Amino acid sequence: MAVPKRKSSKSVVRTRKRTIKAKVTGTAACPECGAFKELHRACKACGYYKGKQVINVEAV
Ligand SMILES: [Zn+2]
């Protein structure tokens, strides 16, 4: 089995992890209320998804 010849330095590891974290966002502005929401999820602020209200936010 192949084994790394040297230990990765702190700066190499941290640079790699920075680039990974920068790619993962998964959030966008809600088209109904403009609040940040998770992609492919109903908005927690207004309860809308795909232009329809799917969660009754006012009742909670
Ligand atoms: Zn919303």
N, CA, C, O and the ligand as a Tripos MOL2 file, in Angstrom:
@<TRIPOS>MOLECULE
protein
  241   239    61     0     0
PROTEIN
NO_CHARGES

@<TRIPOS>ATOM
      1 N           0.8440   -1.1910    0.0000 N.3       1 MET1
      2 CA          0.0000    0.0000    0.0000 C.3       1 MET1
      3 C           0.8760    1.2370    0.0000 C.2       1 MET1
      4 O           1.8670    1.3070    0.7270 O.2       1 MET1
      5 N           0.5100    2.2100   -0.8160 N.am      2 ALA2
      6 CA          1.2880    3.4490   -0.9000 C.3       2 ALA2
      7 C           1.1080    4.2720    0.3740 C.2       2 ALA2
      8 O          -0.0020    4.3950    0.8920 O.2       2 ALA2
      9 N           2.2030    4.8310    0.8710 N.am      3 VAL3
     10 CA          2.1810    5.6210    2.1020 C.3       3 VAL3
     11 C           2.8290    6.9730    1.7960 C.2       3 VAL3
     12 O           3.8450    7.0080    1.1030 O.2       3 VAL3
     13 N           2.2740    8.0940    2.2920 N.am      4 PRO4
     14 CA          2.8970    9.3990    2.0550 C.3       4 PRO4
     15 C           4.3240    9.4300    2.5980 C.2       4 PRO4
     16 O           4.5800    8.9610    3.7070 O.2       4 PRO4
     17 N           5.2660    9.9910    1.8040 N.am      5 LYS5
     18 CA          6.6740   10.0020    2.1960 C.3       5 LYS5
     19 C           6.9190   10.9370    3.3710 C.2       5 LYS5
     20 O           7.7290   10.6430    4.2500 O.2       5 LYS5
     21 N           6.1950   12.0940    3.3810 N.am      6 ARG6
     22 CA          6.3890   13.0660    4.4500 C.3       6 ARG6
     23 C           5.0440   13.4830    5.0460 C.2       6 ARG6
     24 O           4.0040   13.4260    4.3900 O.2       6 ARG6
     25 N           5.1000   13.9020    6.3060 N.am      7 LYS7
     26 CA          3.9220   14.4680    6.9570 C.3       7 LYS7
     27 C           3.5770   15.7950    6.2700 C.2       7 LYS7
     28 O           4.4620   16.6040    5.9950 O.2       7 LYS7
     29 N           2.2650   16.0150    5.9920 N.am      8 SER8
     30 CA          1.8520   17.2950    5.4220 C.3       8 SER8
     31 C           2.0390   18.3930    6.4590 C.2       8 SER8
     32 O           1.6230   18.2420    7.6070 O.2       8 SER8
     33 N           2.6730   19.5190    6.0510 N.am      9 SER9
     34 CA          2.9000   20.6130    6.9900 C.3       9 SER9
     35 C           1.5830   21.2820    7.3500 C.2       9 SER9
     36 O           0.5960   21.1520    6.6260 O.2       9 SER9
     37 N           1.5680   22.0090    8.4850 N.am     10 LYS10
     38 CA          0.3550   22.7090    8.9220 C.3      10 LYS10
     39 C          -0.1490   23.6350    7.8360 C.2      10 LYS10
     40 O          -1.3530   23.7140    7.5920 O.2      10 LYS10
     41 N           0.7840   24.3530    7.1680 N.am     11 SER11
     42 CA          0.3580   25.3200    6.1570 C.3      11 SER11
     43 C          -0.2670   24.6250    4.9630 C.2      11 SER11
     44 O          -1.2240   25.1400    4.3840 O.2      11 SER11
     45 N           0.2510   23.4660    4.5790 N.am     12 VAL12
     46 CA         -0.3230   22.7110    3.4450 C.3      12 VAL12
     47 C          -1.7160   22.2170    3.7980 C.2      12 VAL12
     48 O          -2.6450   22.3410    3.0000 O.2      12 VAL12
     49 N          -1.8630   21.6490    5.0090 N.am     13 VAL13
     50 CA         -3.1700   21.1290    5.4290 C.3      13 VAL13
     51 C          -4.1840   22.2580    5.5210 C.2      13 VAL13
     52 O          -5.3120   22.1220    5.0470 O.2      13 VAL13
     53 N          -3.7830   23.3890    6.1360 N.am     14 ARG14
     54 CA         -4.7220   24.5030    6.3290 C.3      14 ARG14
     55 C          -5.1220   25.1240    5.0000 C.2      14 ARG14
     56 O          -6.2770   25.5120    4.8200 O.2      14 ARG14
     57 N          -4.1800   25.2230    4.0660 N.am     15 THR15
     58 CA         -4.5090   25.7530    2.7370 C.3      15 THR15
     59 C          -5.5160   24.8430    2.0460 C.2      15 THR15
     60 O          -6.4720   25.3280    1.4410 O.2      15 THR15
     61 N          -5.3120   23.5210    2.1290 N.am     16 ARG16
     62 CA         -6.2410   22.5760    1.4960 C.3      16 ARG16
     63 C          -7.6290   22.6940    2.1230 C.2      16 ARG16
     64 O          -8.6300   22.7240    1.4060 O.2      16 ARG16
     65 N          -7.7000   22.7620    3.4750 N.am     17 LYS17
     66 CA         -8.9990   22.8240    4.1470 C.3      17 LYS17
     67 C          -9.7000   24.1360    3.8320 C.2      17 LYS17
     68 O         -10.9260   24.1620    3.7160 O.2      17 LYS17
     69 N          -8.9430   25.2410    3.6890 N.am     18 ARG18
     70 CA         -9.5610   26.5220    3.3190 C.3      18 ARG18
     71 C         -10.2890   26.4010    1.9910 C.2      18 ARG18
     72 O         -11.4190   26.8720    1.8630 O.2      18 ARG18
     73 N          -9.6560   25.7710    0.9900 N.am     19 THR19
     74 CA        -10.2780   25.6900   -0.3270 C.3      19 THR19
     75 C         -11.5130   24.7940   -0.2820 C.2      19 THR19
     76 O         -12.4830   25.0570   -0.9930 O.2      19 THR19
     77 N         -11.4990   23.7350    0.5430 N.am     20 ILE20
     78 CA        -12.6670   22.8510    0.6550 C.3      20 ILE20
     79 C         -13.8190   23.6230    1.2700 C.2      20 ILE20
     80 O         -14.9420   23.5510    0.7720 O.2      20 ILE20
     81 N         -13.5630   24.3620    2.3460 N.am     21 LYS21
     82 CA        -14.6240   25.0640    3.0360 C.3      21 LYS21
     83 C         -15.2090   26.1670    2.1590 C.2      21 LYS21
     84 O         -16.4050   26.4460    2.2390 O.2      21 LYS21
     85 N         -14.3870   26.7940    1.3250 N.am     22 ALA22
     86 CA        -14.8730   27.8940    0.5020 C.3      22 ALA22
     87 C         -15.8700   27.4010   -0.5370 C.2      22 ALA22
     88 O         -16.7470   28.1590   -0.9500 O.2      22 ALA22
     89 N         -15.7560   26.1460   -0.9690 N.am     23 LYS23
     90 CA        -16.6590   25.6330   -2.0030 C.3      23 LYS23
     91 C         -18.0390   25.3150   -1.4390 C.2      23 LYS23
     92 O         -19.0420   25.4700   -2.1360 O.2      23 LYS23
     93 N         -18.1030   24.8690   -0.1720 N.am     24 VAL24
     94 CA        -19.3690   24.4240    0.4060 C.3      24 VAL24
     95 C         -20.1230   25.6350    0.9390 C.2      24 VAL24
     96 O         -19.7420   26.2090    1.9590 O.2      24 VAL24
     97 N         -21.1930   26.0210    0.2510 N.am     25 THR25
     98 CA        -22.0170   27.1170    0.7510 C.3      25 THR25
     99 C         -23.4010   26.5770    1.0760 C.2      25 THR25
    100 O         -23.7760   26.5160    2.2470 O.2      25 THR25
    101 N         -24.1770   26.1820    0.0540 N.am     26 GLY26
    102 CA        -25.4790   25.5650    0.2820 C.3      26 GLY26
    103 C         -26.5540   26.5110    0.7380 C.2      26 GLY26
    104 O         -27.6210   26.0650    1.1610 O.2      26 GLY26
    105 N         -26.3080   27.8270    0.6640 N.am     27 THR27
    106 CA        -27.3310   28.7870    1.0580 C.3      27 THR27
    107 C         -27.5630   29.7810   -0.0730 C.2      27 THR27
    108 O         -26.6650   30.0400   -0.8740 O.2      27 THR27
    109 N         -28.7710   30.3360   -0.1340 N.am     28 ALA28
    110 CA        -29.1110   31.3450   -1.1290 C.3      28 ALA28
    111 C         -30.2010   32.2250   -0.5400 C.2      28 ALA28
    112 O         -30.8580   31.8450    0.4290 O.2      28 ALA28
    113 N         -30.3970   33.4190   -1.1340 N.am     29 ALA29
    114 CA        -31.4380   34.3250   -0.6690 C.3      29 ALA29
    115 C         -32.8050   33.7940   -1.0900 C.2      29 ALA29
    116 O         -32.9730   33.3260   -2.2160 O.2      29 ALA29
    117 N         -33.7800   33.8680   -0.1880 N.am     30 CYS30
    118 CA        -35.1560   33.4330   -0.4820 C.3      30 CYS30
    119 C         -35.7850   34.4000   -1.4770 C.2      30 CYS30
    120 O         -35.7010   35.6120   -1.2800 O.2      30 CYS30
    121 N         -36.4230   33.8940   -2.5580 N.am     31 PRO31
    122 CA        -37.0540   34.8070   -3.5100 C.3      31 PRO31
    123 C         -38.2880   35.5080   -2.9500 C.2      31 PRO31
    124 O         -38.7070   36.5330   -3.4880 O.2      31 PRO31
    125 N         -38.8800   34.9740   -1.8750 N.am     32 GLU32
    126 CA        -40.0900   35.5700   -1.3050 C.3      32 GLU32
    127 C         -39.7510   36.6840   -0.3160 C.2      32 GLU32
    128 O         -40.2960   37.7840   -0.4080 O.2      32 GLU32
    129 N         -38.8410   36.3980    0.6420 N.am     33 CYS33
    130 CA        -38.5870   37.3620    1.7150 C.3      33 CYS33
    131 C         -37.1450   37.8570    1.7100 C.2      33 CYS33
    132 O         -36.8410   38.8250    2.4070 O.2      33 CYS33
    133 N         -36.2260   37.2180    0.9360 N.am     34 GLY34
    134 CA        -34.8570   37.6930    0.8600 C.3      34 GLY34
    135 C         -33.9450   37.1900    1.9530 C.2      34 GLY34
    136 O         -32.7520   37.4930    1.9420 O.2      34 GLY34
    137 N         -34.4770   36.4170    2.9150 N.am     35 ALA35
    138 CA        -33.6400   35.8800    3.9840 C.3      35 ALA35
    139 C         -32.7900   34.7310    3.4390 C.2      35 ALA35
    140 O         -33.1560   34.0940    2.4510 O.2      35 ALA35
    141 N         -31.6470   34.4700    4.0940 N.am     36 PHE36
    142 CA        -30.8100   33.3550    3.6690 C.3      36 PHE36
    143 C         -31.4840   32.0430    4.0510 C.2      36 PHE36
    144 O         -31.9320   31.8730    5.1850 O.2      36 PHE36
    145 N         -31.5530   31.1050    3.0840 N.am     37 LYS37
    146 CA        -32.1600   29.8060    3.3450 C.3      37 LYS37
    147 C         -31.2830   28.7260    2.7500 C.2      37 LYS37
    148 O         -30.4490   28.9920    1.8850 O.2      37 LYS37
    149 N         -31.4800   27.4820    3.2280 N.am     38 GLU38
    150 CA        -30.7430   26.3500    2.6700 C.3      38 GLU38
    151 C         -31.3270   25.9990    1.3110 C.2      38 GLU38
    152 O         -32.5360   26.1140    1.1070 O.2      38 GLU38
    153 N         -30.4730   25.5680    0.3700 N.am     39 LEU39
    154 CA        -30.9420   25.1870   -0.9490 C.3      39 LEU39
    155 C         -31.7790   23.9130   -0.8640 C.2      39 LEU39
    156 O         -31.4900   23.0230   -0.0640 O.2      39 LEU39
    157 N         -32.8240   23.8330   -1.7020 N.am     40 HIS40
    158 CA        -33.7370   22.6840   -1.7840 C.3      40 HIS40
    159 C         -34.4640   22.4360   -0.4670 C.2      40 HIS40
    160 O         -34.8920   21.3150   -0.1910 O.2      40 HIS40
    161 N         -34.6050   23.5020    0.3580 N.am     41 ARG41
    162 CA        -35.3720   23.3940    1.5970 C.3      41 ARG41
    163 C         -36.3530   24.5640    1.6390 C.2      41 ARG41
    164 O         -36.1020   25.6160    1.0500 O.2      41 ARG41
    165 N         -37.4610   24.3740    2.3340 N.am     42 ALA42
    166 CA        -38.4030   25.4770    2.5200 C.3      42 ALA42
    167 C         -37.7420   26.5600    3.3700 C.2      42 ALA42
    168 O         -36.9150   26.2700    4.2340 O.2      42 ALA42
    169 N         -38.1250   27.8240    3.1100 N.am     43 CYS43
    170 CA        -37.5520   28.9550    3.8470 C.3      43 CYS43
    171 C         -38.0460   28.9170    5.2890 C.2      43 CYS43
    172 O         -39.2420   28.7560    5.5350 O.2      43 CYS43
    173 N         -37.1090   29.0670    6.2570 N.am     44 LYS44
    174 CA        -37.4960   29.0290    7.6670 C.3      44 LYS44
    175 C         -38.1840   30.3280    8.0950 C.2      44 LYS44
    176 O         -38.9490   30.3410    9.0590 O.2      44 LYS44
    177 N         -37.9050   31.4270    7.3700 N.am     45 ALA45
    178 CA        -38.4490   32.7230    7.7590 C.3      45 ALA45
    179 C         -39.8930   32.8720    7.3120 C.2      45 ALA45
    180 O         -40.7240   33.3320    8.0950 O.2      45 ALA45
    181 N         -40.2290   32.4920    6.0590 N.am     46 CYS46
    182 CA        -41.5760   32.7240    5.5330 C.3      46 CYS46
    183 C         -42.3030   31.4290    5.1830 C.2      46 CYS46
    184 O         -43.5050   31.4740    4.9200 O.2      46 CYS46
    185 N         -41.6250   30.2660    5.1660 N.am     47 GLY47
    186 CA        -42.2970   28.9940    4.9150 C.3      47 GLY47
    187 C         -42.5880   28.7120    3.4610 C.2      47 GLY47
    188 O         -43.3690   27.8090    3.1620 O.2      47 GLY47
    189 N         -41.9860   29.4570    2.5390 N.am     48 TYR48
    190 CA        -42.2650   29.2640    1.1170 C.3      48 TYR48
    191 C         -41.2580   28.3320    0.4680 C.2      48 TYR48
    192 O         -40.0780   28.3290    0.8200 O.2      48 TYR48
    193 N         -41.7350   27.5440   -0.4790 N.am     49 TYR49
    194 CA        -40.8500   26.7400   -1.3290 C.3      49 TYR49
    195 C         -41.4690   26.6700   -2.7140 C.2      49 TYR49
    196 O         -42.6440   26.3300   -2.8500 O.2      49 TYR49
    197 N         -40.6950   26.9870   -3.7410 N.am     50 LYS50
    198 CA        -41.1430   27.0090   -5.1460 C.3      50 LYS50
    199 C         -42.3890   27.8730   -5.3120 C.2      50 LYS50
    200 O         -43.3080   27.5030   -6.0420 O.2      50 LYS50
    201 N         -42.4260   29.0340   -4.6320 N.am     51 GLY51
    202 CA        -43.5270   29.9770   -4.8240 C.3      51 GLY51
    203 C         -44.7990   29.6380   -4.0780 C.2      51 GLY51
    204 O         -45.7820   30.3710   -4.1840 O.2      51 GLY51
    205 N         -44.8120   28.5300   -3.3140 N.am     52 LYS52
    206 CA        -46.0060   28.1640   -2.5450 C.3      52 LYS52
    207 C         -45.6490   28.0950   -1.0810 C.2      52 LYS52
    208 O         -44.5250   27.7390   -0.7260 O.2      52 LYS52
    209 N         -46.6270   28.4450   -0.2020 N.am     53 GLN53
    210 CA        -46.3790   28.3330    1.2310 C.3      53 GLN53
    211 C         -46.5940   26.8860    1.6540 C.2      53 GLN53
    212 O         -47.6920   26.3480    1.5180 O.2      53 GLN53
    213 N         -45.5380   26.2590    2.1680 N.am     54 VAL54
    214 CA        -45.6170   24.8560    2.5430 C.3      54 VAL54
    215 C         -45.5450   24.6660    4.0510 C.2      54 VAL54
    216 O         -45.8810   23.5890    4.5440 O.2      54 VAL54
    217 N         -45.1110   25.6930    4.8070 N.am     55 ILE55
    218 CA        -45.0580   25.6120    6.2620 C.3      55 ILE55
    219 C         -45.8240   26.8130    6.8060 C.2      55 ILE55
    220 O         -45.6350   27.9360    6.3390 O.2      55 ILE55
    221 N         -46.6840   26.5820    7.7880 N.am     56 ASN56
    222 CA        -47.4110   27.6940    8.4130 C.3      56 ASN56
    223 C         -46.5100   28.2770    9.5050 C.2      56 ASN56
    224 O         -46.4600   27.7690   10.6250 O.2      56 ASN56
    225 N         -45.7900   29.3700    9.1500 N.am     57 VAL57
    226 CA        -44.8040   29.9400   10.0720 C.3      57 VAL57
    227 C         -45.4890   30.7340   11.1750 C.2      57 VAL57
    228 O         -45.0220   30.7520   12.3140 O.2      57 VAL57
    229 N         -46.6150   31.4020   10.8320 N.am     58 GLU58
    230 CA        -47.2850   32.2840   11.8040 C.3      58 GLU58
    231 C         -47.8650   31.5010   12.9760 C.2      58 GLU58
    232 O         -47.9400   32.0220   14.0890 O.2      58 GLU58
    233 N         -48.2860   30.2260   12.7350 N.am     59 ALA59
    234 CA        -48.9260   29.4390   13.7970 C.3      59 ALA59
    235 C         -47.9260   29.0270   14.8700 C.2      59 ALA59
    236 O         -48.3230   28.8270   16.0180 O.2      59 ALA59
    237 N         -46.6400   28.8920   14.5370 N.am     60 VAL60
    238 CA        -45.6320   28.4120   15.4970 C.3      60 VAL60
    239 C         -45.2380   29.5310   16.4490 C.2      60 VAL60
    240 O         -44.4030   29.3260   17.3300 O.2      60 VAL60
    241 ZN        -38.4840   33.3070    2.7310 Zn       61 ZN61
@<TRIPOS>BOND
     1     1     2 1
     2     2     3 1
     3     3     4 2
     4     3     5 am
     5     5     6 1
     6     6     7 1
     7     7     8 2
     8     7     9 am
     9     9    10 1
    10    10    11 1
    11    11    12 2
    12    11    13 am
    13    13    14 1
    14    14    15 1
    15    15    16 2
    16    15    17 am
    17    17    18 1
    18    18    19 1
    19    19    20 2
    20    19    21 am
    21    21    22 1
    22    22    23 1
    23    23    24 2
    24    23    25 am
    25    25    26 1
    26    26    27 1
    27    27    28 2
    28    27    29 am
    29    29    30 1
    30    30    31 1
    31    31    32 2
    32    31    33 am
    33    33    34 1
    34    34    35 1
    35    35    36 2
    36    35    37 am
    37    37    38 1
    38    38    39 1
    39    39    40 2
    40    39    41 am
    41    41    42 1
    42    42    43 1
    43    43    44 2
    44    43    45 am
    45    45    46 1
    46    46    47 1
    47    47    48 2
    48    47    49 am
    49    49    50 1
    50    50    51 1
    51    51    52 2
    52    51    53 am
    53    53    54 1
    54    54    55 1
    55    55    56 2
    56    55    57 am
    57    57    58 1
    58    58    59 1
    59    59    60 2
    60    59    61 am
    61    61    62 1
    62    62    63 1
    63    63    64 2
    64    63    65 am
    65    65    66 1
    66    66    67 1
    67    67    68 2
    68    67    69 am
    69    69    70 1
    70    70    71 1
    71    71    72 2
    72    71    73 am
    73    73    74 1
    74    74    75 1
    75    75    76 2
    76    75    77 am
    77    77    78 1
    78    78    79 1
    79    79    80 2
    80    79    81 am
    81    81    82 1
    82    82    83 1
    83    83    84 2
    84    83    85 am
    85    85    86 1
    86    86    87 1
    87    87    88 2
    88    87    89 am
    89    89    90 1
    90    90    91 1
    91    91    92 2
    92    91    93 am
    93    93    94 1
    94    94    95 1
    95    95    96 2
    96    95    97 am
    97    97    98 1
    98    98    99 1
    99    99   100 2
   100    99   101 am
   101   101   102 1
   102   102   103 1
   103   103   104 2
   104   103   105 am
   105   105   106 1
   106   106   107 1
   107   107   108 2
   108   107   109 am
   109   109   110 1
   110   110   111 1
   111   111   112 2
   112   111   113 am
   113   113   114 1
   114   114   115 1
   115   115   116 2
   116   115   117 am
   117   117   118 1
   118   118   119 1
   119   119   120 2
   120   119   121 am
   121   121   122 1
   122   122   123 1
   123   123   124 2
   124   123   125 am
   125   125   126 1
   126   126   127 1
   127   127   128 2
   128   127   129 am
   129   129   130 1
   130   130   131 1
   131   131   132 2
   132   131   133 am
   133   133   134 1
   134   134   135 1
   135   135   136 2
   136   135   137 am
   137   137   138 1
   138   138   139 1
   139   139   140 2
   140   139   141 am
   141   141   142 1
   142   142   143 1
   143   143   144 2
   144   143   145 am
   145   145   146 1
   146   146   147 1
   147   147   148 2
   148   147   149 am
   149   149   150 1
   150   150   151 1
   151   151   152 2
   152   151   153 am
   153   153   154 1
   154   154   155 1
   155   155   156 2
   156   155   157 am
   157   157   158 1
   158   158   159 1
   159   159   160 2
   160   159   161 am
   161   161   162 1
   162   162   163 1
   163   163   164 2
   164   163   165 am
   165   165   166 1
   166   166   167 1
   167   167   168 2
   168   167   169 am
   169   169   170 1
   170   170   171 1
   171   171   172 2
   172   171   173 am
   173   173   174 1
   174   174   175 1
   175   175   176 2
   176   175   177 am
   177   177   178 1
   178   178   179 1
   179   179   180 2
   180   179   181 am
   181   181   182 1
   182   182   183 1
   183   183   184 2
   184   183   185 am
   185   185   186 1
   186   186   187 1
   187   187   188 2
   188   187   189 am
   189   189   190 1
   190   190   191 1
   191   191   192 2
   192   191   193 am
   193   193   194 1
   194   194   195 1
   195   195   196 2
   196   195   197 am
   197   197   198 1
   198   198   199 1
   199   199   200 2
   200   199   201 am
   201   201   202 1
   202   202   203 1
   203   203   204 2
   204   203   205 am
   205   205   206 1
   206   206   207 1
   207   207   208 2
   208   207   209 am
   209   209   210 1
   210   210   211 1
   211   211   212 2
   212   211   213 am
   213   213   214 1
   214   214   215 1
   215   215   216 2
   216   215   217 am
   217   217   218 1
   218   218   219 1
   219   219   220 2
   220   219   221 am
   221   221   222 1
   222   222   223 1
   223   223   224 2
   224   223   225 am
   225   225   226 1
   226   226   227 1
   227   227   228 2
   228   227   229 am
   229   229   230 1
   230   230   231 1
   231   231   232 2
   232   231   233 am
   233   233   234 1
   234   234   235 1
   235   235   236 2
   236   235   237 am
   237   237   238 1
   238   238   239 1
   239   239   240 2
@<TRIPOS>SUBSTRUCTURE
     1 MET1         2 RESIDUE 1 A MET
     2 ALA2         6 RESIDUE 1 A ALA
     3 VAL3        10 RESIDUE 1 A VAL
     4 PRO4        14 RESIDUE 1 A PRO
     5 LYS5        18 RESIDUE 1 A LYS
     6 ARG6        22 RESIDUE 1 A ARG
     7 LYS7        26 RESIDUE 1 A LYS
     8 SER8        30 RESIDUE 1 A SER
     9 SER9        34 RESIDUE 1 A SER
    10 LYS10       38 RESIDUE 1 A LYS
    11 SER11       42 RESIDUE 1 A SER
    12 VAL12       46 RESIDUE 1 A VAL
    13 VAL13       50 RESIDUE 1 A VAL
    14 ARG14       54 RESIDUE 1 A ARG
    15 THR15       58 RESIDUE 1 A THR
    16 ARG16       62 RESIDUE 1 A ARG
    17 LYS17       66 RESIDUE 1 A LYS
    18 ARG18       70 RESIDUE 1 A ARG
    19 THR19       74 RESIDUE 1 A THR
    20 ILE20       78 RESIDUE 1 A ILE
    21 LYS21       82 RESIDUE 1 A LYS
    22 ALA22       86 RESIDUE 1 A ALA
    23 LYS23       90 RESIDUE 1 A LYS
    24 VAL24       94 RESIDUE 1 A VAL
    25 THR25       98 RESIDUE 1 A THR
    26 GLY26      102 RESIDUE 1 A GLY
    27 THR27      106 RESIDUE 1 A THR
    28 ALA28      110 RESIDUE 1 A ALA
    29 ALA29      114 RESIDUE 1 A ALA
    30 CYS30      118 RESIDUE 1 A CYS
    31 PRO31      122 RESIDUE 1 A PRO
    32 GLU32      126 RESIDUE 1 A GLU
    33 CYS33      130 RESIDUE 1 A CYS
    34 GLY34      134 RESIDUE 1 A GLY
    35 ALA35      138 RESIDUE 1 A ALA
    36 PHE36      142 RESIDUE 1 A PHE
    37 LYS37      146 RESIDUE 1 A LYS
    38 GLU38      150 RESIDUE 1 A GLU
    39 LEU39      154 RESIDUE 1 A LEU
    40 HIS40      158 RESIDUE 1 A HIS
    41 ARG41      162 RESIDUE 1 A ARG
    42 ALA42      166 RESIDUE 1 A ALA
    43 CYS43      170 RESIDUE 1 A CYS
    44 LYS44      174 RESIDUE 1 A LYS
    45 ALA45      178 RESIDUE 1 A ALA
    46 CYS46      182 RESIDUE 1 A CYS
    47 GLY47      186 RESIDUE 1 A GLY
    48 TYR48      190 RESIDUE 1 A TYR
    49 TYR49      194 RESIDUE 1 A TYR
    50 LYS50      198 RESIDUE 1 A LYS
    51 GLY51      202 RESIDUE 1 A GLY
    52 LYS52      206 RESIDUE 1 A LYS
    53 GLN53      210 RESIDUE 1 A GLN
    54 VAL54      214 RESIDUE 1 A VAL
    55 ILE55      218 RESIDUE 1 A ILE
    56 ASN56      222 RESIDUE 1 A ASN
    57 VAL57      226 RESIDUE 1 A VAL
    58 GLU58      230 RESIDUE 1 A GLU
    59 ALA59      234 RESIDUE 1 A ALA
    60 VAL60      238 RESIDUE 1 A VAL
    61 ZN61       241 GROUP 0 **** ****
